[in-house]
Every structure is written in structure tokens, then in C-alpha cells.
């Protein structure tokens, strides 16, 4: 471990900060799981009032009016069901899925289904997770056009992984059987969900005091504890002090970390993640202290990555927008940036050709902050980086053939169907270059390699679709 501090000690120190409430709040001491948050939401949405034989669900109606275009009218719904951890068993699947929250109701002889996927802890997405939810609900007799999915992350930057569901747009198009289009809603807790809870539940319509008291305490917990930026910074700074020391009473600047320290930071995160997975295989499922430490390590590494990429990204964009502009075509857009499509922290600087199939892109081969800062040292004291252009699996053969005649580098086999790759070297890690050195390196790289590749792809694209 760094500074000879054990993971156990790190867990205890960071958890003390996480568990310390800003003020007394009944929710603060629970360190609630995503399931707990789903239960609270469903409990609020399930509140109803009787008017004769009818049940009116005012909070559920408020949610529907706020986030959908369903004409809820006076709020008279029938056959309302709110199910937590709903079992979703598909044919030919050995194990069922479990939907965090499933709300179904009938309105004007039409059946609707609202699927809630709670990611308040920013948990990862599973393969085909949202697709399977939609398929299951559809198999229960709901029309695809009446199914809504509410994806509730704890960070507005978290976007559903395309392996689980493809949001129509930059990433492509979801298959016809599961494409609910604009009815997929991503509502981040710190923004949309908190705003709605405060406006319509705590300060909106007059509800019984016990409902308002619970909602007010929950909102206070979200604002002042779970999403309190000061507490998050306090945890990160304490972790940096414990790992790397302090200077003048403050955590050392991440810019000053040495290569060995950065490597060990990544290793520590990996070790903690291994411990997380061990707990998850056991009956206990989740260890709160381990989860808090893992999230804090992830946040520190994200800060490091942002610092490492800032100079690199800006100079890359300057070169591409200035000296070596990308070729144009009326049906082609090149999108540039590491944070493309919301995939944060993956370390790509991508140039993506966007057509109706969204298939072709060019990227640095997974430049993590660790690689950017340290490089991959090869013989002759050179640092090696890889850059490649490829088309993802599933693209049309005609487009795939665009790359067949591009005789650059080595053809990359593996998870992509078609691609060209080349290795480029530098005398020092990219992040260690000053602005002038990096600008010279990127200009040479983009001028001799990337811009020529992009031109060849667009030329081939024109051949494939000359009349577009």
C-alpha cells in the first residue's frame, strides 16, 4: 500500500466522513442502498386518496405530468400496481431479471407501464438489462408505445451503457423490438429528481403532514449528505492526504504525483474493487465501508484524469480545428472529444463518423490517465501509443468495405469487424511534454496519419453513397 496504510484503515477513515451527517437526519445513518431509495420513491408514488370508489394517486400523477406526455386528465387511473424488485423472466433465459420498480396502470382503456431503474449509486449497467426489461413488459401485453423507462443516476454525467440500451442519436439506433424512443428518460437525482421532489411534493400540493415530513427529510438528506459537494471534496482530500501526504496542512496537488504513485493509485482501486466483488458473492452482498472507499478512489482518479487530459484534449482540438481540418461531406459529421456520448473516464479521444449507421470511428487506443502520464515504455527509451480506425460489429458490409482498401498500419482483429491500426512513439510520455512539444507531436501525428485516414474513409463513403 501507499504510505504503508492498509485498505482497512483507509475504509475506516473515509467512512467516518461519509457517515457524519451535516445535521441530524433519520436517513443519514442508514447509508442506503439503491434498493432503499427505490422503496422510498415507490412509497411516495404509491400514496393515494379516496374519492368515492375511486383512488387518486396525486404524487404519481405529478410525476407523470412532469416527466411524460401522457394525458393524465383528472388523475383517475385504475388497476394501479406498484411493484418493487419485480421479477422479469424471459423465455429461454435461465435466470430472471429484477426490475427495481415497475408501475402499471390503466387510463381511458389503455394500459401503461413505467419502469424504474435506480442508479443513484451509479452502479454499472448489465448486458441487455434495459432491453430485457422492455421485452418482459411487452410480453405482459403492453404496447411498446406505452412503455416508459426512467433511468435514475446519481450523476447527470452517467449515461446508460449501450450494451444495456442505445439512446437514439450519436450511439446508433436501438432495435425495433425495444426502441421506446423519447420514452426513455434519464433523470439524475441531484438535478431532475430533487427539483421535482422539492417543487411538487415538499412545496407543492397540500399533502398530509406525515407524507410531507418524510419527503422533506429525504430531500434534506439528498441535498446535505448524499450529494453534498463539500462532503465529497472532504472525503477526496482526506484520501489524498492518507495516500500521498499533505503540504501546509492541505492535500498534495495531484499534478505533482510521481509515476509510481499514480500506478499505485490505480492498483489500490483495483484491490478495493476485488474486495467489493468478494462481498457481492457472499450472502451479505454489499459492505458499506468498501463501497464508500471505492467511490472515493474513483472520484480522485477522475480528478487526476481531468487534469491529465485537459492540456492534451485542448491542443488536439486546436490542431484538428486549425491546421488539419477534417474532410467534409453533407451526411458526415466528425465528433471530437474524450467525453463523447457520455462515456466518462474511458480515456478515448474519438473522431466519429456519424451516418445513419453510426459505425465508423477513429480513436486513440484507450489512453488512460495512467498511460497518458506514464506512457508505455518500449525499447530504445521510446513511449508507445496506438491509434486505430475501425468499424464496430453489426455495420453494413458496404460500409465495412470502406476500410478494406486503406493500406495503413496493421489490420486489427478481435472485437471489431474491420480496422486499421498503427503504433506511434514519442520520446517522453505525452503528459510530460510542454505545450510546444505536444503541439509539434500532435501536428505531425494528425497531419500524417489521422487526417489522411479520415480523408480516405470519406472518399470511400462517397463511393458507397454517391447520391446522398
Secondary structure by P-SEA (a helix, b strand, c coil): ccccccaaaaaaaaaaaaaccccccccccccccaaaaaaaaaaaaacccccccccccaaaaaaaaaccccccccccccbbbbbccbbbbbccccbbbbbcbbbbbccccbbbbbbbbbcccccccccaaaaaaaaaaaaaccccccbbbbbbbccccccccccccccccccccccccccccccbbbbbcccaaaaaaaccccccccccaaaaaaaaaaaaaaacccccaaaaaaaaaaaaaaccccccccccccccccaaaaaaaaaaaaaaaaaaaaaaaccccccaaaaaaaaaaaaaaaaaaaaaaaaaaaaaaaaaaccccccccccbbbbbcccccccccccccccccccccccccccccccccccccccccccccbbbbbbbccccccccccccccccccccccccccccccbbbbbbbcccccccccaaaaaaaaaaaaaacaaaaaaaaaaaaaaacccc
